[in-house]
Amino acid sequence: MSDATVVCSNLSFAWPDDTPVFHDLSFTLAGGRTGLVAPNGSGKSTLLKLIAGELRPATGSVTVQGTLGHLPQSLPLTGGLTVAEVLGIDAVIRALDAVESGDVGEEHFAVIGDDWDIEERTRAQLGRLGLAELAMDRSLSTLSGGQIVFLGLAAQLLRRPDVLLLDEPTNNLDQEARRRLYDVLEDFTGCLLLVSHDRALLDRMERIAELDSGELRLYGGNFTAYEEAVRAEQEVAEKNVRNAEQELKREKRELQQARERAERRQSNAARNLKDAGLPRIFAGNMKRGAQEAAGRAGQMHASRVSEAKARLDEAGRALREEQRITLELPDTQVPAGRTLFLGERLRVHHGERAVFADGGVGLTVRGPERIALTGPNGAGKTTLLRLVTGELTPDSGEIRRNDGRIAYLSQRLDLLDPDRTVAENFTAFAPERPEAERMNLLARFLFRGARAHLPVGVLSGGERLRATLACVLCAEPAPQLLLLDEPTNNLDLVSTGQLEGALNSYRGAFMVISHDERFLARIGVDRWLRLADGVLKETTAPEV
């Protein structure tokens, strides 16, 4: 294992409008593979940029032992670049070509340095990523999003970094490409820190770093072990809260009982003194003594109540906020076997290119099937969903739809009006529901109080997805068929879990496009389809 390390000491950072991101953040990462997880907007990408030296901290320092490579989520590349230029080897290749042609100028040897084998190393690296046939002079504008991600990764690996930072490297990758990435990163021997919402990738990490509320905590083991540790922490925290609540009730009860005893003693003492006929001064002294004793007892019990409140507050701070979606959606129930969509011999062309093979494709969806539609990027999966919704008309073929409502959540999540609030959008989908019922349902989707009255346009990606799901699943009439296109793209892990909860409550049929096999396994998919080379086939569930 490499001796590479990353040390952040008392790191603070804020945006130009003084919005704080971190304050006094300190941690050390040694060699090995670390997955960085946090809700969207917590500063994961910002932290990677600070480590890479692309941003300067307001206070504190970052120390990196060894050379560093950074693959950001959005690559700053222009379409006019060639593959060799993106890889950073174009000058070396030109120098090698010059030497091979007999030009022995010193400037060529200076450019080549120790990279005499750069072409062989490049081909080997590209081959591992499935890009072995990529020409060095090919333009970037002709490559897919997944190919560009792999090209950027190959560029970093060719520099042999000791520390490698990756930001959402599986975005835009189909399942085959993801497996190639997993294998390449498995062999990386330096210090790897990556941001990802891909749980299969995170399960290949050796530790998980959780960034939350400006603090970073390290958990040994992979993501599954991290989830178990967090679950155990939550159970302990919930038990501590229950115990603290019981202690507070007991102390309050004892305080009240102490007050009542003191009042009875004072009342009895006053009556006894009066009956005893003692001198007034002596009786006054005895009364003051009894009051002072009662006061001390009351103060002791009041102090215990205050201490119990403090312990309850402390226990509550360790308790993670409930972030799951649990609800019943009986209106979405679909009778078993009811045909919701039937398409036969469907053909579509994009320009001169036929999306599906000769003869077209056929698809039947019955309730309440839970269908996963898989296949390589560019195979036509989104096109097929658009045919089901009626958003796209086939060039030929027959389509029959049931009268039941079909809802489509595209990758753009553009179903809601961004200028209207969450509550206003919800009302538009379910105008007959009483307001109290609407607000209660929104609360089930974690839109409580003022959050329900925010404009949709200011919501994060996860919040917008929750708002869209609330409106669609609780609409009148309820959808019998739900179509989702890469719904977990750009979602943090918490939001992905919330989506899983909502879909597990849904009782209709759905068809979902996703490369996230863990997500598909958790939403109860019972039918698997694969679209590749223009052909739609039934397949089996992958091993997760």
C-alpha positions in Angstrom: 0.0 0.0 0.0 1.2 3.5 -0.8 2.5 6.0 1.8 0.3 8.7 0.3 -1.7 10.7 2.7 -4.1 13.7 2.8 -4.2 15.8 5.9 -6.7 18.6 6.4 -6.1 20.8 9.5 -8.7 23.3 10.9 -10.1 23.8 7.4 -12.7 26.5 7.0 -14.4 27.6 3.8 -17.3 29.9 2.9 -18.8 31.0 -0.4 -18.5 34.7 -1.5 -21.9 35.5 0.0 -20.4 34.3 3.4 -22.5 31.1 3.4 -20.3 28.7 5.4 -19.5 25.2 4.1 -16.9 24.0 6.6 -15.6 25.3 9.9 -12.5 24.0 11.6 -12.6 20.6 9.7 -9.7 18.3 10.5 -9.0 14.7 9.4 -6.3 12.5 7.9 -6.7 9.9 5.1 -3.9 7.4 4.6 -3.6 4.9 1.7 -6.5 2.7 0.6 -10.0 3.4 -0.8 -12.3 5.8 0.9 -15.9 6.7 -0.1 -17.1 10.2 0.8 -20.9 10.4 1.4 -23.1 13.3 2.4 -26.4 14.9 1.5 -26.4 17.0 -1.7 -25.2 20.5 -0.9 -23.0 19.5 2.0 -19.8 20.4 0.2 -18.4 17.0 -1.0 -17.2 18.4 -4.4 -16.0 21.5 -2.7 -13.8 19.4 -0.3 -12.3 17.6 -3.3 -11.4 20.9 -4.9 -9.9 22.2 -1.7 -7.7 19.0 -1.5 -6.8 19.4 -5.2 -5.7 23.0 -4.6 -8.4 24.3 -7.0 -10.0 26.3 -4.2 -8.3 28.1 -1.3 -9.6 27.7 2.3 -10.5 30.7 4.4 -8.4 29.2 7.2 -6.5 26.0 7.9 -4.4 24.0 5.5 -4.4 20.9 3.3 -1.2 18.8 3.0 -1.0 16.1 0.4 1.9 13.5 0.6 2.6 12.4 -3.0 1.3 13.4 -6.5 -2.4 14.1 -7.0 -5.0 13.5 -9.7 -8.5 14.9 -9.7 -11.4 13.8 -12.0 -14.2 16.3 -11.3 -17.9 15.6 -11.9 -18.1 18.0 -14.9 -15.0 17.8 -17.1 -13.8 21.2 -18.4 -13.3 19.9 -21.9 -14.2 21.3 -25.3 -15.4 19.2 -28.2 -12.6 20.3 -30.5 -9.9 18.4 -28.5 -8.6 15.0 -29.7 -8.2 11.9 -27.6 -4.4 12.3 -27.4 -4.9 15.9 -26.2 -7.3 14.9 -23.4 -4.9 12.2 -22.3 -2.1 14.8 -22.2 0.2 12.7 -24.4 -0.1 14.5 -27.8 3.3 16.3 -27.3 5.0 13.0 -26.3 3.6 11.2 -29.3 4.8 13.9 -31.7 8.3 13.8 -30.1 8.4 10.0 -30.4 7.3 10.2 -34.1 10.0 12.8 -34.7 12.7 10.6 -33.1 11.5 7.5 -35.0 11.8 9.5 -38.3 15.5 10.3 -37.5 15.2 13.7 -35.8 17.4 13.5 -32.7 17.0 17.0 -31.5 17.4 17.4 -27.7 14.1 19.1 -27.4 12.3 15.8 -28.4 14.1 13.8 -25.7 13.3 16.4 -23.1 9.6 16.0 -24.0 9.7 12.2 -23.9 11.5 12.0 -20.6 10.8 8.5 -19.2 7.7 8.0 -21.3 9.2 5.9 -24.1 6.4 3.3 -23.5 3.6 5.9 -23.3 1.7 4.4 -26.3 1.8 0.9 -24.9 0.7 2.0 -21.5 -2.0 4.2 -23.0 -3.4 1.3 -25.1 -3.3 -1.0 -22.1 -5.1 1.5 -19.9 -7.7 2.3 -22.6 -8.2 -1.4 -23.1 -9.1 -2.0 -19.5 -11.7 0.7 -19.8 -13.1 -0.7 -23.1 -11.6 2.0 -25.3 -8.9 0.0 -26.9 -9.9 0.8 -30.5 -10.1 4.6 -29.8 -8.0 6.5 -32.3 -5.7 9.1 -30.8 -6.8 11.7 -33.3 -10.5 11.2 -32.8 -12.5 14.3 -31.8 -14.0 14.5 -28.3 -17.3 15.7 -29.9 -17.9 12.2 -31.3 -17.7 10.4 -28.0 -20.5 9.5 -25.6 -20.7 10.8 -22.0 -19.4 7.5 -20.6 -16.5 7.4 -23.0 -15.5 10.9 -22.0 -15.6 10.0 -18.3 -13.3 7.0 -19.0 -11.0 9.1 -21.1 -10.7 11.6 -18.2 -10.0 8.7 -15.8 -7.4 7.2 -18.1 -5.7 10.6 -18.3 -5.3 10.7 -14.5 -4.1 7.1 -14.2 -1.5 7.6 -16.9 0.1 10.2 -14.6 0.5 7.5 -11.9 -0.9 9.7 -9.1 -0.3 8.7 -5.4 -3.6 10.4 -4.5 -6.6 10.1 -6.7 -9.8 12.1 -6.2 -13.0 11.1 -8.2 -16.3 12.9 -8.1 -19.3 10.8 -9.1 -17.3 8.7 -11.6 -20.2 6.3 -12.5 -22.5 9.0 -13.7 -23.4 8.4 -17.4 -22.0 4.8 -17.2 -24.1 1.7 -18.1 -23.7 -1.4 -16.1 -20.9 -3.0 -18.2 -18.9 0.2 -18.0 -19.4 0.4 -14.2 -18.0 -3.1 -13.8 -14.9 -2.1 -15.8 -14.5 1.0 -13.5 -14.8 -1.2 -10.4 -12.0 -3.5 -11.6 -9.7 -0.6 -12.4 -10.2 1.1 -9.1 -9.7 -2.3 -7.3 -6.2 -2.3 -8.6 -5.3 1.2 -7.6 -2.7 1.1 -4.8 -2.6 4.7 -3.7 -4.9 6.8 -1.6 -8.3 7.0 -3.3 -11.0 9.3 -2.2 -14.2 9.3 -4.2 -17.7 10.9 -4.0 -20.4 8.6 -5.2 -24.1 7.6 -4.7 -23.3 4.2 -6.4 -23.7 1.8 -3.5 -22.1 -1.1 -5.4 -19.0 1.1 -5.9 -19.1 2.2 -2.2 -19.3 -1.4 -1.1 -15.8 -1.8 -2.7 -14.3 0.9 -0.4 -12.3 0.1 2.7 -13.7 3.0 4.7 -16.6 5.5 4.5 -16.1 9.2 5.3 -19.4 10.8 6.3 -19.6 14.6 5.9 -22.5 16.1 7.8 -23.1 19.6 9.2 -19.5 20.6 8.5 -18.1 17.6 10.4 -16.4 14.5 8.9 -16.5 11.1 10.6 -14.7 8.0 9.4 -16.2 4.5 9.6 -14.1 1.4 8.9 -15.5 -1.1 6.3 -17.6 -0.7 3.2 -20.9 1.1 2.7 -23.0 -1.9 4.0 -20.9 -1.9 7.2 -21.4 1.9 7.4 -25.2 1.5 7.1 -25.1 -1.1 9.9 -23.0 1.1 12.1 -25.3 4.1 11.6 -28.3 1.9 12.3 -26.8 0.7 15.5 -25.9 4.3 16.5 -29.5 5.3 15.8 -30.9 2.5 18.0 -28.6 3.5 20.9 -29.5 7.2 20.4 -33.2 6.4 20.4 -32.8 4.3 23.5 -30.9 7.1 25.2 -33.6 9.6 24.3 -36.3 7.3 25.7 -34.3 6.9 28.9 -33.7 10.6 29.2 -37.4 11.3 28.6 -38.3 8.9 31.4 -35.7 10.4 33.7 -37.0 13.9 33.0 -40.6 12.8 33.8 -39.5 11.1 37.0 -37.5 14.2 38.2 -40.5 16.5 37.3 -42.8 14.2 39.3 -40.4 14.1 42.3 -40.1 17.9 42.1 -43.9 18.3 42.2 -44.2 15.8 45.0 -41.5 17.6 47.0 -43.4 20.9 46.6 -46.6 19.3 47.7 -44.9 17.7 50.8 -43.3 21.1 51.7 -46.7 22.8 51.4 -48.3 20.2 53.7 -45.5 20.4 56.2 -45.7 24.2 56.3 -49.5 24.0 56.7 -49.2 21.4 59.5 -46.4 23.3 61.2 -48.4 26.5 61.2 -51.4 24.8 62.7 -49.3 23.0 65.3 -47.5 26.2 66.4 -50.8 28.0 66.7 -52.2 25.2 68.8 -49.0 25.0 71.0 -49.3 28.7 72.0 -45.6 29.4 71.6 -44.2 32.9 71.7 -44.5 34.8 68.4 -40.7 35.2 67.9 -40.0 31.5 68.6 -42.8 30.5 66.3 -41.5 32.8 63.5 -38.0 31.3 63.7 -39.4 27.7 63.4 -41.5 28.8 60.4 -38.5 30.4 58.6 -36.4 27.2 59.3 -39.1 25.0 57.8 -39.4 27.3 54.7 -35.7 27.3 54.2 -35.5 23.5 54.4 -38.4 23.3 52.0 -36.6 25.8 49.7 -33.4 23.8 49.7 -35.2 20.6 48.9 -37.1 22.3 46.1 -33.9 23.7 44.7 -32.3 20.3 44.7 -35.1 18.8 42.8 -35.3 21.7 40.4 -31.6 21.3 39.7 -32.1 17.6 39.0 -34.9 18.6 36.5 -32.5 21.0 34.8 -29.8 18.3 34.6 -32.3 15.8 33.2 -33.4 18.4 30.5 -29.7 18.9 29.6 -29.2 15.1 29.2 -32.3 14.9 27.0 -31.0 17.7 24.8 -27.7 15.9 24.5 -29.3 12.6 23.7 -31.5 14.3 21.1 -28.5 15.9 19.3 -27.1 12.4 18.7 -30.4 11.3 17.1 -30.5 11.5 13.3 -33.5 13.2 11.8 -36.1 10.8 10.4 -35.7 10.9 6.7 -37.7 7.9 5.5 -40.9 8.0 3.4 -43.5 5.6 4.7 -47.1 5.9 3.5 -50.1 3.9 2.2 -51.3 4.5 -1.4 -54.4 2.2 -1.8 -55.7 4.3 -4.7 -52.8 3.2 -6.9 -53.8 -0.5 -6.6 -54.1 -2.2 -10.0 -55.9 -5.6 -10.5 -53.4 -8.4 -11.3 -53.2 -9.2 -15.0 -54.9 -6.0 -16.2 -53.2 -5.0 -19.5 -52.1 -1.4 -19.1 -50.1 -1.1 -22.4 -49.7 -3.2 -25.5 -47.3 -2.3 -28.3 -46.6 -4.5 -31.3 -44.0 -4.1 -34.1 -43.1 -0.6 -32.9 -40.6 1.2 -35.2 -38.9 4.6 -34.7 -36.3 6.4 -36.7 -33.9 9.1 -35.5 -33.1 10.7 -38.8 -31.9 7.9 -41.1 -31.1 5.6 -38.2 -33.6 2.9 -37.0 -33.7 2.8 -33.3 -35.1 -0.8 -33.2 -34.2 -3.8 -35.3 -36.1 -4.9 -38.4 -39.6 -5.9 -37.3 -39.7 -3.4 -34.5 -40.2 -4.2 -30.8 -43.1 -5.5 -28.8 -44.0 -4.7 -25.2 -46.9 -5.7 -22.9 -47.2 -4.2 -19.4 -49.7 -5.7 -17.0 -50.7 -4.7 -13.5 -49.0 -4.6 -11.1 -45.7 -5.6 -12.7 -42.5 -3.9 -11.5 -40.3 -3.8 -14.5 -36.6 -2.9 -14.9 -35.5 -1.8 -18.4 -31.8 -2.2 -18.8 -29.3 -2.0 -21.6 -26.3 0.0 -22.9 -26.4 3.8 -23.3 -27.9 4.9 -26.6 -29.9 1.6 -27.1 -33.3 3.5 -27.2 -34.6 2.9 -23.6 -35.9 6.5 -23.2 -37.4 6.3 -26.7 -39.4 3.2 -25.6 -40.7 5.0 -22.4 -41.8 7.9 -24.6 -43.7 5.5 -26.8 -45.5 4.0 -23.8 -46.6 7.5 -22.5 -47.7 8.7 -26.0 -45.2 11.5 -25.9 -43.7 9.9 -29.0 -45.7 8.4 -31.9 -44.1 5.3 -33.6 -43.4 5.4 -37.3 -45.2 2.1 -37.6 -46.8 -0.5 -35.3 -49.8 -0.8 -33.1 -50.4 0.6 -29.6 -53.3 0.0 -27.2 -53.5 1.6 -23.7 -55.8 1.0 -20.8 -58.0 3.9 -19.6 -55.8 4.2 -16.5 -53.5 7.1 -16.0 -49.8 6.8 -17.0 -47.3 9.1 -15.2 -43.8 9.7 -16.6 -40.9 11.1 -14.6 -38.2 12.1 -17.1 -34.5 12.7 -16.2 -35.2 16.4 -16.2 -37.9 16.3 -13.5 -39.8 19.0 -15.3 -43.4 17.8 -14.5 -44.0 20.6 -11.9 -44.3 24.3 -12.3 -41.1 25.8 -10.9 -42.7 29.1 -10.1 -45.4 27.6 -7.9 -44.9 26.2 -4.4 -44.9 22.6 -3.6 -48.3 22.9 -2.0 -49.7 24.7 -5.0 -48.4 22.1 -7.4 -49.9 19.4 -5.2 -53.3 21.1 -5.2 -53.2 21.2 -9.0 -52.7 17.3 -9.1 -55.3 16.6 -6.4 -57.7 19.5 -6.2 -60.6 17.5 -4.6 -58.6 16.5 -1.5 -59.3 18.7 1.6 -56.4 21.0 2.5 -55.7 19.3 5.8 -55.3 15.9 3.9 -53.1 17.5 1.3 -50.8 19.0 4.0 -50.7 15.7 5.8 -49.7 13.8 2.7 -47.0 16.3 1.9 -45.7 15.8 5.4 -45.4 12.1 4.7 -43.1 13.1 1.8 -41.1 15.2 4.4 -42.5 18.6 3.3 -43.5 20.0 6.6 -44.4 23.5 7.7 -42.6 26.2 5.6 -40.9 23.6 3.4 -44.3 22.9 1.7 -44.6 26.6 0.7 -41.2 26.9 -1.0 -41.2 27.4 -4.8 -40.3 24.2 -6.6 -37.6 26.1 -8.5 -35.5 26.6 -5.4 -35.5 22.9 -4.3 -32.5 20.6 -4.5 -32.6 17.7 -6.9 -33.7 15.3 -4.1 -36.4 17.6 -2.8 -37.7 18.2 -6.4 -37.9 14.4 -6.9 -39.8 14.1 -3.6 -42.2 16.9 -4.6 -42.8 15.3 -8.0 -43.4 11.9 -6.4 -45.9 13.4 -3.9 -47.9 15.1 -6.7 -47.8 12.0 -9.0 -48.5 9.3 -6.5 -51.3 11.2 -4.7 -52.9 12.6 -7.8 -56.5 12.2 -8.7 -57.0 9.9 -10.5 -54.0 7.9 -9.2 -51.6 6.6 -11.9 -51.8 2.9 -12.7 -48.5 2.9 -14.6 -45.5 4.9 -13.5 -42.5 5.3 -15.8 -39.1 6.5 -14.4 -36.0 7.4 -16.4 -32.8 7.1 -14.4 -34.5 8.5 -11.2 -31.4 8.1 -9.0 -29.1 10.2 -11.3 -27.5 13.0 -9.2 -29.4 12.0 -6.1 -27.6 11.6 -2.8 -28.0 8.4 -0.8 -30.6 9.8 1.5 -32.8 10.9 -1.4 -32.3 7.5 -3.1 -33.6 5.8 0.1 -36.6 8.1 0.1 -37.4 7.2 -3.5 -37.2 3.5 -2.6 -39.6 4.1 0.3 -42.1 5.8 -2.0 -41.9 3.2 -4.7 -42.3 0.4 -2.2 -45.6 2.0 -1.1 -46.8 2.3 -4.7 -49.3 -0.4 -5.6 -49.5 0.1 -9.4 -47.2 -1.1 -12.2 -44.0 0.7 -12.9 -41.2 0.5 -15.5 -37.9 2.1 -14.5 -34.6 2.7 -16.4 -31.6 2.5 -14.1 -28.0 1.3 -14.0 -28.2 1.1 -10.2 -28.6 -2.6 -9.5 -28.8 -2.0 -5.7 -31.7 0.4 -6.2 -33.5 -2.0 -8.5 -33.1 -4.8 -6.0 -34.6 -2.7 -3.2 -37.8 -1.7 -5.0 -39.0 -5.2 -5.7 -38.4 -5.5 -9.4 -40.0 -8.8 -10.6 -39.5 -8.5 -14.4 -36.3 -7.7 -16.2 -36.1 -6.4 -19.8 -32.9 -5.7 -21.7 -32.8 -3.5 -24.9 -29.6 -3.9 -26.9 -28.8 -3.8 -30.6 -32.4 -2.8 -31.3 -33.9 -6.0 -29.7 -36.0 -6.1 -26.5 -35.6 -9.4 -24.6 -36.7 -10.8 -21.3 -33.7 -11.4 -19.0 -33.0 -12.4 -15.4 -32.1 -10.4 -12.3 -28.3 -9.7 -12.0 -26.4 -10.9 -9.0 -26.0 -7.9 -6.6 
